[in-house]
Amino acid sequence: DLALTFSGDTAFLIGLVSFLTGHLGFLLAFRHRLAQGAPRSSKRTQAVAMALLFGMLTPTVSQLWTLAGDLAPAVGVYALVIATMAYFSWVLGSGPGVVALRVGAVFFMGSDLILAFGRFGEAPISNGHFWVMSTYIVAQVALALGFTAAARHPRATHP
């Protein structure tokens, strides 16, 4: 968070790499839950989630690609990782904390989209900082609550 309070491409890249690392950690946590036997959602739910997430990602990254200039490849990789992380929240089936995990993943994507368009967009987003931080806080709280609920009830989601 601190790096993103500074201006310039270097500060932005440091913030991007920090958050990328966090999203990779969330992705690994989702994959770990699945590897440990957590129920999976239906193939239909997974297909719908993939279609929606990556269907939204493609035009968004395309638009950001032209706006981000030299940072476009980094933004593209970041967008792919966060969408993959969000997708795996929908691969998880029913169980303690799953709804909170999904809410957290979706709000994190929203927060990052607001941040990206605020940073690279042609016009500032009205109250952009408020919207970025509000959605970010909801995302972090939901992810923390979701993973905590899942950890407290491991037998509820494992065979």
DSSP file (Angstrom, degrees, kcal/mol; ACC not computed):
  #  RESIDUE AA STRUCTURE BP1 BP2  ACC     N-H-->O    O-->H-N    N-H-->O    O-->H-N    TCO  KAPPA ALPHA  PHI   PSI    X-CA   Y-CA   Z-CA
    1    1 A D              0   0    0      0, 0.0     4,-0.5     0, 0.0     3,-0.3   0.000 360.0 360.0 360.0 -40.0    0.0    0.0    0.0
    2    2 A L    >   +     0   0    0      1,-0.2     3,-1.5     2,-0.2     4,-0.4   0.898 360.0  54.5 -61.4 -42.6    2.8    2.4    0.9
    3    3 A A  G >  S+     0   0    0      1,-0.3     3,-1.4     2,-0.2    -1,-0.2   0.861 102.4  58.7 -61.0 -35.0    4.5    2.2   -2.5
    4    4 A L  G 3  S+     0   0    0     -3,-0.3    -1,-0.3     1,-0.3    -2,-0.2   0.583  92.0  68.6 -74.7  -7.9    1.2    3.2   -4.2
    5    5 A T  G <  S+     0   0    0     -3,-1.5    -1,-0.3    -4,-0.5     2,-0.2   0.649  91.4  75.5 -81.6 -14.1    1.1    6.4   -2.3
    6    6 A F  S <  S-     0   0    0     -3,-1.4     2,-0.2    -4,-0.4     0, 0.0  -0.616  82.7-122.6 -94.0 156.5    4.1    7.7   -4.2
    7    7 A S        +     0   0    0     -2,-0.2     4,-0.3     4,-0.1     3,-0.1  -0.547  63.0  62.7 -93.4 163.8    4.0    8.9   -7.8
    8    8 A G  S  > S-     0   0    0     -2,-0.2     4,-1.9     1,-0.1     5,-0.1  -0.075  85.8 -86.2 104.8 156.3    6.0    7.5  -10.6
    9    9 A D  H  > S+     0   0    0      1,-0.2     4,-2.7     2,-0.2     5,-0.2   0.847 120.7  56.7 -67.0 -35.9    6.4    4.2  -12.5
   10   10 A T  H  > S+     0   0    0      2,-0.2     4,-2.3     1,-0.2    -1,-0.2   0.939 109.1  45.6 -64.2 -46.1    8.9    2.7  -10.0
   11   11 A A  H  > S+     0   0    0     -4,-0.3     4,-2.3     1,-0.2    -1,-0.2   0.905 113.3  51.1 -62.1 -40.7    6.7    3.2   -7.0
   12   12 A F  H  X S+     0   0    0     -4,-1.9     4,-2.7     1,-0.2    -2,-0.2   0.919 109.8  49.3 -63.9 -42.9    3.7    1.8   -9.0
   13   13 A L  H  X S+     0   0    0     -4,-2.7     4,-2.7     2,-0.2     5,-0.2   0.891 109.5  51.8 -64.0 -39.4    5.8   -1.3  -10.1
   14   14 A I  H  X S+     0   0    0     -4,-2.3     4,-2.2     2,-0.2    -1,-0.2   0.935 113.0  45.3 -61.6 -45.5    6.9   -1.9   -6.5
   15   15 A G  H  X S+     0   0    0     -4,-2.3     4,-2.5     2,-0.2     5,-0.2   0.901 112.3  51.9 -62.7 -41.4    3.2   -1.8   -5.4
   16   16 A L  H  X S+     0   0    0     -4,-2.7     4,-2.6     1,-0.2    -2,-0.2   0.918 110.7  46.8 -62.3 -44.6    2.2   -4.0   -8.3
   17   17 A V  H  X S+     0   0    0     -4,-2.7     4,-2.3     2,-0.2    -1,-0.2   0.884 111.4  52.7 -66.2 -37.9    4.8   -6.6   -7.4
   18   18 A S  H  X S+     0   0    0     -4,-2.2     4,-1.8    -5,-0.2    -2,-0.2   0.942 114.0  41.2 -62.2 -47.6    3.7   -6.5   -3.7
   19   19 A F  H  X S+     0   0    0     -4,-2.5     4,-2.7     2,-0.2    -2,-0.2   0.866 111.3  57.1 -69.9 -35.1    0.1   -7.1   -4.5
   20   20 A L  H  X S+     0   0    0     -4,-2.6     4,-2.3    -5,-0.2    -1,-0.2   0.918 106.5  50.1 -59.1 -42.9    1.0   -9.7   -7.2
   21   21 A T  H  X S+     0   0    0     -4,-2.3     4,-2.0     1,-0.2    -1,-0.2   0.907 110.2  50.4 -61.6 -42.6    2.8  -11.6   -4.5
   22   22 A G  H  X S+     0   0    0     -4,-1.8     4,-2.3     2,-0.2    -2,-0.2   0.913 110.1  49.1 -61.6 -43.6   -0.2  -11.3   -2.2
   23   23 A H  H  X S+     0   0    0     -4,-2.7     4,-2.8     1,-0.2    -2,-0.2   0.871 108.7  53.0 -66.5 -36.1   -2.6  -12.6   -4.9
   24   24 A L  H  X S+     0   0    0     -4,-2.3     4,-2.6     2,-0.2    -1,-0.2   0.889 108.4  51.6 -63.6 -37.7   -0.2  -15.5   -5.6
   25   25 A G  H  X S+     0   0    0     -4,-2.0     4,-2.1     2,-0.2    -2,-0.2   0.918 110.9  46.8 -63.3 -44.0   -0.4  -16.3   -1.9
   26   26 A F  H  X S+     0   0    0     -4,-2.3     4,-2.5     2,-0.2    -2,-0.2   0.923 111.8  51.6 -62.7 -43.4   -4.2  -16.2   -2.0
   27   27 A L  H  X S+     0   0    0     -4,-2.8     4,-2.5     1,-0.2    -2,-0.2   0.920 110.1  48.5 -59.9 -44.4   -4.2  -18.4   -5.1
   28   28 A L  H  X S+     0   0    0     -4,-2.6     4,-2.5     1,-0.2    -1,-0.2   0.873 109.7  53.0 -63.4 -36.5   -1.9  -20.9   -3.4
   29   29 A A  H  X S+     0   0    0     -4,-2.1     4,-2.2     2,-0.2    -2,-0.2   0.910 109.9  47.6 -65.8 -41.5   -4.2  -20.9   -0.4
   30   30 A F  H  X S+     0   0    0     -4,-2.5     4,-2.1     2,-0.2    -2,-0.2   0.938 113.6  47.5 -62.4 -46.0   -7.2  -21.7   -2.6
   31   31 A R  H  X S+     0   0    0     -4,-2.5     4,-2.7     1,-0.2    -2,-0.2   0.874 110.0  53.5 -64.0 -37.0   -5.3  -24.5   -4.4
   32   32 A H  H  X S+     0   0    0     -4,-2.5     4,-1.9     2,-0.2    -1,-0.2   0.926 107.0  51.2 -63.1 -44.6   -4.2  -25.9   -1.0
   33   33 A R  H  <>S+     0   0    0     -4,-2.2     5,-2.4     1,-0.2    -2,-0.2   0.920 112.8  46.1 -58.5 -43.6   -7.8  -26.0    0.2
   34   34 A L  H ><5S+     0   0    0     -4,-2.1     3,-1.5     1,-0.2    -1,-0.2   0.908 111.0  51.6 -66.5 -41.2   -8.8  -27.9   -2.9
   35   35 A A  H 3<5S+     0   0    0     -4,-2.7    -1,-0.2     1,-0.3    -2,-0.2   0.798 105.1  57.8 -65.2 -27.8   -5.8  -30.3   -2.7
   36   36 A Q  T 3<5S-     0   0    0     -4,-1.9    -1,-0.3    -5,-0.2    -2,-0.2   0.396 130.1 -92.7 -84.5   3.8   -6.7  -31.0    0.9
   37   37 A G  T < 5 +     0   0    0     -3,-1.5    -3,-0.2     1,-0.2    -2,-0.1   0.582  65.9 161.0 101.8  10.4  -10.1  -32.2   -0.2
   38   38 A A      < -     0   0    0     -5,-2.4    -1,-0.2    -6,-0.2   120,-0.2  -0.375  51.6 -95.1 -60.9 143.8  -12.3  -29.1    0.0
   39   39 A P        -     0   0    0      0, 0.0    54,-3.8     0, 0.0     2,-0.3  -0.249  37.9-134.6 -60.7 147.8  -15.5  -29.6   -2.1
   40   40 A R  B     -A   92   0A   0     52,-0.3    54,-0.3    -3,-0.1    52,-0.2  -0.755  17.0-114.8-100.8 150.4  -15.4  -28.2   -5.6
   41   41 A S        -     0   0    0     50,-3.3    52,-0.2    -2,-0.3    -1,-0.1  -0.258  49.4 -77.6 -72.1 170.5  -18.2  -26.3   -7.1
   42   42 A S     >  -     0   0    0      1,-0.1     4,-2.4     4,-0.0     5,-0.2  -0.277  37.5-114.0 -67.8 157.1  -20.1  -27.7  -10.1
   43   43 A K  H  > S+     0   0    0      1,-0.2     4,-2.5     2,-0.2     5,-0.2   0.848 119.3  56.3 -59.0 -33.5  -18.5  -27.7  -13.5
   44   44 A R  H  > S+     0   0    0      2,-0.2     4,-2.8     1,-0.2     5,-0.2   0.940 106.4  47.8 -65.3 -46.3  -21.3  -25.3  -14.6
   45   45 A T  H  > S+     0   0    0      1,-0.2     4,-2.7     2,-0.2    -2,-0.2   0.919 113.3  49.1 -59.3 -43.4  -20.4  -22.8  -11.8
   46   46 A Q  H  X S+     0   0    0     -4,-2.4     4,-2.5     2,-0.2    -1,-0.2   0.907 111.8  48.4 -63.2 -41.9  -16.7  -23.0  -12.7
   47   47 A A  H  X S+     0   0    0     -4,-2.5     4,-2.7     2,-0.2    -2,-0.2   0.912 112.8  47.5 -66.2 -42.2  -17.5  -22.4  -16.4
   48   48 A V  H  X S+     0   0    0     -4,-2.8     4,-2.8     2,-0.2     5,-0.2   0.930 112.8  49.3 -64.2 -44.9  -19.8  -19.4  -15.7
   49   49 A A  H  X S+     0   0    0     -4,-2.7     4,-3.0    -5,-0.2     5,-0.3   0.925 113.0  47.2 -60.1 -44.5  -17.2  -17.9  -13.3
   50   50 A M  H  X S+     0   0    0     -4,-2.5     4,-2.5     1,-0.2     5,-0.5   0.932 112.6  49.0 -64.0 -44.6  -14.4  -18.4  -15.9
   51   51 A A  H  X S+     0   0    0     -4,-2.7     4,-1.5    -5,-0.2    -2,-0.2   0.921 116.4  42.3 -61.3 -44.0  -16.6  -16.9  -18.7
   52   52 A L  H  X S+     0   0    0     -4,-2.8     4,-1.9    -5,-0.2     5,-0.2   0.948 118.4  43.2 -68.5 -48.7  -17.5  -13.9  -16.6
   53   53 A L  H  X S+     0   0    0     -4,-3.0     4,-2.1    -5,-0.2    -2,-0.2   0.952 123.3  35.0 -64.9 -50.1  -14.1  -13.2  -15.1
   54   54 A F  H  X S+     0   0    0     -4,-2.5     4,-2.0    -5,-0.3    -1,-0.2   0.766 114.0  58.9 -79.7 -23.4  -12.1  -13.7  -18.2
   55   55 A G  H  < S+     0   0    0     -4,-1.5    -1,-0.2    -5,-0.5    -2,-0.2   0.852 112.9  40.1 -67.4 -34.5  -14.8  -12.2  -20.4
   56   56 A M  H  X S+     0   0    0     -4,-1.9     4,-1.5    -5,-0.1    -2,-0.2   0.845 113.3  56.3 -77.7 -36.3  -14.5   -9.0  -18.3
   57   57 A L  H  X S+     0   0    0     -4,-2.1     4,-3.2    -5,-0.2     5,-0.3   0.896  98.5  60.3 -64.3 -42.1  -10.7   -9.3  -18.2
   58   58 A T  H  X S+     0   0    0     -4,-2.0     4,-2.1     1,-0.2    -1,-0.2   0.939 111.1  35.1 -59.7 -55.4  -10.1   -9.4  -21.9
   59   59 A P  H  > S+     0   0    0      0, 0.0     4,-2.3     0, 0.0    -1,-0.2   0.862 118.3  54.2 -68.8 -30.5  -11.6   -6.0  -22.9
   60   60 A T  H  X S+     0   0    0     -4,-1.5     4,-2.9     2,-0.2    -2,-0.2   0.952 111.6  42.5 -66.1 -48.9  -10.4   -4.4  -19.7
   61   61 A V  H  X S+     0   0    0     -4,-3.2     4,-3.0     1,-0.2    -1,-0.2   0.880 111.7  56.6 -65.5 -36.4   -6.8   -5.4  -20.2
   62   62 A S  H  X S+     0   0    0     -4,-2.1     4,-1.2    -5,-0.3    -1,-0.2   0.928 111.6  42.2 -59.3 -44.7   -7.1   -4.4  -23.9
   63   63 A Q  H  X S+     0   0    0     -4,-2.3     4,-1.2     1,-0.2     3,-0.3   0.925 116.4  47.6 -68.5 -44.1   -8.2   -0.9  -22.9
   64   64 A L  H  X S+     0   0    0     -4,-2.9     4,-3.0     1,-0.2     5,-0.2   0.854 102.6  65.4 -64.8 -33.6   -5.6   -0.7  -20.1
   65   65 A W  H  X S+     0   0    0     -4,-3.0     4,-0.6     1,-0.2    -1,-0.2   0.901 105.1  43.3 -56.0 -43.1   -2.9   -2.0  -22.4
   66   66 A T  H  < S+     0   0    0     -4,-1.2    -1,-0.2    -3,-0.3    -2,-0.2   0.817 119.0  44.4 -73.4 -28.9   -3.2    1.1  -24.6
   67   67 A L  H  < S+     0   0    0     -4,-1.2    -2,-0.2     1,-0.2    -1,-0.2   0.789 105.8  59.4 -84.1 -28.8   -3.3    3.4  -21.6
   68   68 A A  H >< S-     0   0    0     -4,-3.0     3,-1.9     1,-0.2    -1,-0.2   0.606  77.3-173.1 -83.5 -11.9   -0.5    1.9  -19.5
   69   69 A G  G >< S+     0   0    0     -4,-0.6     3,-1.8     1,-0.3    -1,-0.2  -0.334  71.7   4.4  60.8-127.7    2.3    2.4  -22.0
   70   70 A D  G 3  S+     0   0    0      1,-0.3     4,-0.3     2,-0.1    -1,-0.3   0.715 131.9  58.9 -64.7 -20.9    5.5    0.7  -20.9
   71   71 A L  G <> S+     0   0    0     -3,-1.9     4,-2.4     1,-0.2    -1,-0.3   0.460  76.0 101.0 -86.5  -0.6    3.8   -0.8  -17.9
   72   72 A A  H <> S+     0   0    0     -3,-1.8     4,-2.7     1,-0.2    -1,-0.2   0.891  78.4  50.3 -55.4 -46.9    1.2   -2.6  -20.0
   73   73 A P  H  > S+     0   0    0      0, 0.0     4,-2.4     0, 0.0    -1,-0.2   0.917 112.3  47.9 -60.3 -40.3    2.9   -6.1  -19.8
   74   74 A A  H  > S+     0   0    0     -4,-0.3     4,-2.4     1,-0.2    -2,-0.2   0.908 112.5  48.8 -64.8 -41.4    3.1   -5.8  -16.0
   75   75 A V  H  X S+     0   0    0     -4,-2.4     4,-2.6     2,-0.2    -1,-0.2   0.890 110.7  51.8 -65.1 -39.6   -0.5   -4.8  -15.8
   76   76 A G  H  X S+     0   0    0     -4,-2.7     4,-2.1    -5,-0.2    -2,-0.2   0.921 110.9  46.0 -63.3 -45.2   -1.5   -7.6  -18.1
   77   77 A V  H  X S+     0   0    0     -4,-2.4     4,-2.3     2,-0.2    -2,-0.2   0.926 113.3  50.4 -62.6 -44.7    0.3  -10.2  -16.0
   78   78 A Y  H  X S+     0   0    0     -4,-2.4     4,-2.6     1,-0.2     5,-0.2   0.927 109.7  50.1 -59.5 -46.3   -1.2   -8.8  -12.8
   79   79 A A  H  X S+     0   0    0     -4,-2.6     4,-2.2     1,-0.2    -1,-0.2   0.886 109.7  51.1 -61.9 -39.6   -4.7   -8.9  -14.2
   80   80 A L  H  X S+     0   0    0     -4,-2.1     4,-2.0     2,-0.2    -1,-0.2   0.908 111.6  47.7 -64.2 -41.6   -4.3  -12.5  -15.3
   81   81 A V  H  X S+     0   0    0     -4,-2.3     4,-2.6     2,-0.2    -2,-0.2   0.928 113.1  46.2 -66.9 -45.2   -3.1  -13.5  -11.8
   82   82 A I  H  X S+     0   0    0     -4,-2.6     4,-2.5     1,-0.2    -1,-0.2   0.887 113.0  49.9 -68.6 -35.9   -5.9  -11.7   -9.9
   83   83 A A  H  X S+     0   0    0     -4,-2.2     4,-2.5    -5,-0.2    -1,-0.2   0.892 111.5  49.5 -66.8 -37.5   -8.5  -13.1  -12.3
   84   84 A T  H  X S+     0   0    0     -4,-2.0     4,-2.2     2,-0.2    -2,-0.2   0.913 110.6  50.1 -65.7 -42.3   -7.1  -16.6  -11.7
   85   85 A M  H  X S+     0   0    0     -4,-2.6     4,-1.1     1,-0.2    -2,-0.2   0.935 112.4  47.0 -60.2 -46.3   -7.2  -16.0   -8.0
   86   86 A A  H  X S+     0   0    0     -4,-2.5     4,-0.8     1,-0.2     3,-0.5   0.896 109.0  55.4 -63.5 -39.7  -10.8  -14.9   -8.2
   87   87 A Y  H >X S+     0   0    0     -4,-2.5     3,-1.3     1,-0.2     4,-0.9   0.922 104.0  53.6 -58.4 -44.8  -11.6  -17.9  -10.4
   88   88 A F  H 3X S+     0   0    0     -4,-2.2     4,-1.3     1,-0.3    -1,-0.2   0.750  98.4  63.4 -67.4 -21.6  -10.3  -20.3   -7.8
   89   89 A S  H 3< S+     0   0    0     -4,-1.1    -1,-0.3    -3,-0.5    -2,-0.2   0.802 106.9  45.4 -67.3 -25.7  -12.5  -18.8   -5.2
   90   90 A W  H << S+     0   0    0     -3,-1.3    -2,-0.2    -4,-0.8    -1,-0.2   0.603 101.5  65.1 -91.0 -14.2  -15.4  -20.0   -7.4
   91   91 A V  H  < S+     0   0    0     -4,-0.9   -50,-3.3   -51,-0.1    -2,-0.2   0.842  85.1  90.1 -72.7 -33.6  -13.8  -23.4   -7.9
   92   92 A L  B  < S-A   40   0A   0     -4,-1.3   -52,-0.3   -52,-0.2     3,-0.1  -0.400  72.7-148.6 -60.9 136.7  -14.3  -24.0   -4.1
   93   93 A G        -     0   0    0    -54,-3.8   -52,-0.2     1,-0.3    -1,-0.1   0.012  43.0 -38.5 -89.1-158.5  -17.7  -25.6   -3.4
   94   94 A S  S    S+     0   0    0    -54,-0.3    -1,-0.3     4,-0.1     0, 0.0  -0.228  81.9 104.5 -65.3 154.0  -19.9  -25.1   -0.4
   95   95 A G  S >  S-     0   0    0     -3,-0.1     3,-1.6   -57,-0.1     4,-0.4  -0.821  72.5 -39.3 153.9 170.4  -18.3  -24.9    3.0
   96   96 A P  T 3  S+     0   0    0      0, 0.0    57,-0.1     0, 0.0    61,-0.0  -0.326 122.3   4.2 -58.7 129.9  -17.4  -22.5    5.8
   97   97 A G  T 3> S+     0   0    0     52,-0.2     4,-2.4    53,-0.1     5,-0.2   0.331  90.8 118.0  84.5  -7.2  -16.1  -19.2    4.6
   98   98 A V  H <> S+     0   0    0     -3,-1.6     4,-2.4     1,-0.2     5,-0.2   0.912  75.5  49.2 -64.2 -43.4  -16.6  -19.8    0.9
   99   99 A V  H  > S+     0   0    0     -4,-0.4     4,-2.6     1,-0.2    -1,-0.2   0.929 112.4  48.9 -61.5 -44.0  -19.1  -17.0    0.3
  100  100 A A  H  > S+     0   0    0      1,-0.2     4,-2.8     2,-0.2    -1,-0.2   0.895 109.9  52.4 -62.1 -39.8  -16.8  -14.6    2.1
  101  101 A L  H  X S+     0   0    0     -4,-2.4     4,-2.4     2,-0.2    -1,-0.2   0.909 110.9  47.0 -62.9 -42.0  -13.8  -15.8    0.0
  102  102 A R  H  X S+     0   0    0     -4,-2.4     4,-2.4     2,-0.2     5,-0.2   0.923 112.4  49.2 -65.6 -43.9  -15.7  -15.2   -3.2
  103  103 A V  H  X S+     0   0    0     -4,-2.6     4,-2.7     1,-0.2     5,-0.2   0.931 112.1  49.9 -59.8 -45.4  -16.9  -11.7   -2.0
  104  104 A G  H  X S+     0   0    0     -4,-2.8     4,-2.1     1,-0.2    -2,-0.2   0.913 111.0  48.1 -60.8 -44.0  -13.3  -10.9   -1.1
  105  105 A A  H  X S+     0   0    0     -4,-2.4     4,-2.0     2,-0.2    -1,-0.2   0.919 113.9  46.2 -64.4 -43.7  -11.9  -12.0   -4.4
  106  106 A V  H  X S+     0   0    0     -4,-2.4     4,-2.3     1,-0.2    -2,-0.2   0.910 113.2  48.8 -67.6 -41.7  -14.5  -10.1   -6.4
  107  107 A F  H  X S+     0   0    0     -4,-2.7     4,-2.8    -5,-0.2    -1,-0.2   0.856 108.5  54.8 -66.5 -33.1  -14.1   -6.9   -4.3
  108  108 A F  H  X S+     0   0    0     -4,-2.1     4,-2.5    -5,-0.2    -1,-0.2   0.921 108.1  48.9 -65.2 -42.3  -10.3   -7.1   -4.7
  109  109 A M  H  X S+     0   0    0     -4,-2.0     4,-2.4     2,-0.2    -2,-0.2   0.931 112.0  49.5 -60.5 -43.9  -10.7   -7.2   -8.5
  110  110 A G  H  X S+     0   0    0     -4,-2.3     4,-2.4     1,-0.2    -2,-0.2   0.921 110.1  50.2 -60.7 -44.7  -13.0   -4.2   -8.3
  111  111 A S  H  X S+     0   0    0     -4,-2.8     4,-2.4     1,-0.2    -1,-0.2   0.921 112.1  47.3 -59.2 -45.0  -10.5   -2.3   -6.1
  112  112 A D  H  X S+     0   0    0     -4,-2.5     4,-2.8     2,-0.2    -1,-0.2   0.854 110.2  52.3 -68.9 -34.2   -7.7   -3.0   -8.5
  113  113 A L  H  X S+     0   0    0     -4,-2.4     4,-2.6     2,-0.2     5,-0.3   0.924 110.3  47.9 -66.7 -42.7   -9.8   -2.0  -11.5
  114  114 A I  H  X S+     0   0    0     -4,-2.4     4,-2.1     1,-0.2    -2,-0.2   0.929 113.8  48.5 -61.0 -44.1  -10.7    1.3   -9.9
  115  115 A L  H  X S+     0   0    0     -4,-2.4     4,-2.2    -5,-0.2    -2,-0.2   0.924 111.9  48.8 -61.1 -45.8   -7.0    1.8   -9.1
  116  116 A A  H  X S+     0   0    0     -4,-2.8     4,-3.0     1,-0.2     5,-0.4   0.927 114.1  43.7 -63.9 -46.1   -5.8    0.9  -12.6
  117  117 A F  H  X S+     0   0    0     -4,-2.6     4,-1.7     1,-0.2    -1,-0.2   0.826 113.3  52.9 -72.3 -28.1   -8.3    3.2  -14.4
  118  118 A G  H  < S+     0   0    0     -4,-2.1    -1,-0.2    -5,-0.3    -2,-0.2   0.869 115.6  41.2 -67.3 -36.2   -7.6    6.0  -11.8
  119  119 A R  H  < S+     0   0    0     -4,-2.2    -2,-0.2    -5,-0.2    -3,-0.2   0.897 132.9  19.6 -77.4 -43.0   -3.9    5.6  -12.5
  120  120 A F  H  < S+     0   0    0     -4,-3.0    -3,-0.2    -5,-0.2    -2,-0.2   0.583  95.8 112.1-108.0 -12.7   -4.0    5.2  -16.3
  121  121 A G  S  < S-     0   0    0     -4,-1.7     4,-0.0    -5,-0.4    -4,-0.0  -0.072  73.4-119.1 -64.0 164.6   -7.4    6.6  -17.3
  122  122 A E  S    S+     0   0    0      1,-0.1    -1,-0.1     2,-0.1    -4,-0.1   0.720  98.6  29.8 -77.9 -21.9   -7.8    9.7  -19.3
  123  123 A A  S    S-     0   0    0     -6,-0.2    -1,-0.1     0, 0.0    -2,-0.1  -0.993  93.9-100.6-136.8 144.5   -9.7   11.5  -16.5
  124  124 A P        -     0   0    0      0, 0.0     2,-0.5     0, 0.0    -6,-0.1  -0.285  37.9-114.3 -62.7 148.2   -9.5   11.0  -12.7
  125  125 A I    >   -     0   0    0    -11,-0.1     3,-2.1     1,-0.1     4,-0.2  -0.715  35.9-107.6 -83.6 129.8  -12.2    8.9  -11.1
  126  126 A S  T 3  S-     0   0    0     -2,-0.5     5,-0.1     1,-0.3    -1,-0.1  -0.378 101.5  -5.3 -60.3 126.4  -14.4   10.9   -8.8
  127  127 A N  T 3> S+     0   0    0     -2,-0.1     4,-2.1     3,-0.1    -1,-0.3   0.827  88.4 161.1  56.4  34.2  -13.5   10.1   -5.2
  128  128 A G  H <>  +     0   0    0     -3,-2.1     4,-2.9     1,-0.2     5,-0.2   0.874  66.4  51.7 -54.7 -45.7  -11.2    7.4   -6.6
  129  129 A H  H  > S+     0   0    0     -4,-0.2     4,-2.7     1,-0.2     5,-0.3   0.913 109.4  51.0 -61.5 -42.1   -9.1    7.0   -3.4
  130  130 A F  H  > S+     0   0    0     -3,-0.2     4,-2.7     1,-0.2    -1,-0.2   0.931 113.3  44.8 -58.8 -46.8  -12.3    6.5   -1.4
  131  131 A W  H  X S+     0   0    0     -4,-2.1     4,-2.2     2,-0.2     5,-0.3   0.888 113.4  50.0 -68.7 -39.2  -13.6    3.8   -3.8
  132  132 A V  H  X S+     0   0    0     -4,-2.9     4,-2.2    -5,-0.2    -2,-0.2   0.963 116.4  40.9 -61.9 -50.9  -10.2    2.0   -4.0
  133  133 A M  H  X S+     0   0    0     -4,-2.7     4,-2.7    -5,-0.2     5,-0.2   0.880 113.8  52.9 -68.9 -37.7   -9.8    1.9   -0.2
  134  134 A S  H  X S+     0   0    0     -4,-2.7     4,-2.1    -5,-0.3    -1,-0.2   0.947 114.7  40.6 -62.5 -48.3  -13.4    1.0    0.5
  135  135 A T  H  X S+     0   0    0     -4,-2.2     4,-2.3    -5,-0.2    -1,-0.2   0.859 114.8  53.6 -69.8 -33.6  -13.4   -2.0   -1.9
  136  136 A Y  H  X S+     0   0    0     -4,-2.2     4,-2.7    -5,-0.3     5,-0.2   0.920 109.3  47.5 -65.1 -44.3   -9.9   -3.0   -0.8
  137  137 A I  H  X S+     0   0    0     -4,-2.7     4,-2.6     2,-0.2     5,-0.3   0.921 111.9  49.6 -64.9 -44.0  -10.9   -3.0    2.9
  138  138 A V  H  X S+     0   0    0     -4,-2.1     4,-2.7    -5,-0.2     5,-0.2   0.927 112.3  50.0 -58.7 -43.9  -14.0   -5.1    2.2
  139  139 A A  H  X S+     0   0    0     -4,-2.3     4,-2.7     2,-0.2     5,-0.2   0.938 112.5  44.8 -60.9 -48.8  -11.9   -7.5    0.1
  140  140 A Q  H  X S+     0   0    0     -4,-2.7     4,-2.6     2,-0.2     5,-0.2   0.912 115.0  47.6 -65.2 -42.7   -9.3   -8.0    2.9
  141  141 A V  H  X S+     0   0    0     -4,-2.6     4,-2.8    -5,-0.2     5,-0.2   0.935 113.6  47.9 -63.9 -45.3  -11.8   -8.4    5.6
  142  142 A A  H  X S+     0   0    0     -4,-2.7     4,-2.7    -5,-0.3    -2,-0.2   0.917 113.3  47.3 -63.5 -43.1  -13.9  -10.9    3.6
  143  143 A L  H  X S+     0   0    0     -4,-2.7     4,-2.7    -5,-0.2     5,-0.3   0.921 113.4  48.5 -64.5 -42.5  -10.8  -12.9    2.7
  144  144 A A  H  X S+     0   0    0     -4,-2.6     4,-2.1    -5,-0.2    -2,-0.2   0.933 114.8  45.0 -62.8 -45.1   -9.6  -12.9    6.3
  145  145 A L  H  X S+     0   0    0     -4,-2.8     4,-2.7    -5,-0.2    -2,-0.2   0.904 114.0  50.4 -65.2 -40.8  -13.0  -14.0    7.5
  146  146 A G  H  X S+     0   0    0     -4,-2.7     4,-2.2    -5,-0.2    -2,-0.2   0.935 113.4  42.8 -64.6 -47.6  -13.4  -16.6    4.8
  147  147 A F  H  X S+     0   0    0     -4,-2.7     4,-2.2     2,-0.2    -1,-0.2   0.862 114.5  52.3 -68.4 -33.8  -10.0  -18.2    5.4
  148  148 A T  H  X S+     0   0    0     -4,-2.1     4,-2.2    -5,-0.3    -2,-0.2   0.936 110.1  47.8 -65.7 -45.6  -10.5  -18.0    9.2
  149  149 A A  H  X S+     0   0    0     -4,-2.7     4,-1.1     1,-0.2    -2,-0.2   0.911 113.0  48.6 -61.2 -42.1  -13.9  -19.7    8.9
  150  150 A A  H  < S+     0   0    0     -4,-2.2     3,-0.3     1,-0.2    -1,-0.2   0.895 112.0  48.8 -65.4 -39.2  -12.4  -22.4    6.7
  151  151 A A  H  < S+     0   0    0     -4,-2.2    -1,-0.2     1,-0.2    -2,-0.2   0.836 108.7  53.7 -70.1 -32.1   -9.5  -23.0    9.0
  152  152 A R  H  < S+     0   0    0     -4,-2.2    -1,-0.2     1,-0.3    -2,-0.2   0.725 117.0  37.1 -74.6 -20.9  -11.8  -23.3   12.1
  153  153 A H    >X  +     0   0    0     -4,-1.1     3,-0.9    -3,-0.3     4,-0.6  -0.418  66.4 149.8-127.9  57.5  -13.9  -26.0   10.5
  154  154 A P  H >> S+     0   0    0      0, 0.0     3,-0.8     0, 0.0     4,-0.7   0.842  74.5  54.6 -63.1 -31.8  -11.5  -28.1    8.5
  155  155 A R  H 34 S+     0   0    0      1,-0.2     3,-0.2     2,-0.2    -2,-0.1   0.755  97.2  66.1 -73.0 -23.0  -13.6  -31.3    9.0
  156  156 A A  H <4 S+     0   0    0     -3,-0.9    -1,-0.2     1,-0.2    -6,-0.0   0.750 112.3  31.7 -70.7 -21.2  -16.7  -29.5    7.5
  157  157 A T  H << S+     0   0    0     -3,-0.8    -1,-0.2    -4,-0.6    -2,-0.2   0.438 107.1  78.6-115.6  -1.0  -15.1  -29.3    4.1
  158  158 A H     <        0   0    0     -4,-0.7  -121,-0.1    -3,-0.2  -120,-0.1  -0.850 360.0 360.0-111.3 145.7  -12.9  -32.4    4.0
  159  159 A P              0   0    0      0, 0.0    -1,-0.1     0, 0.0  -122,-0.1   0.517 360.0 360.0 -68.2 360.0  -14.0  -35.9    3.3
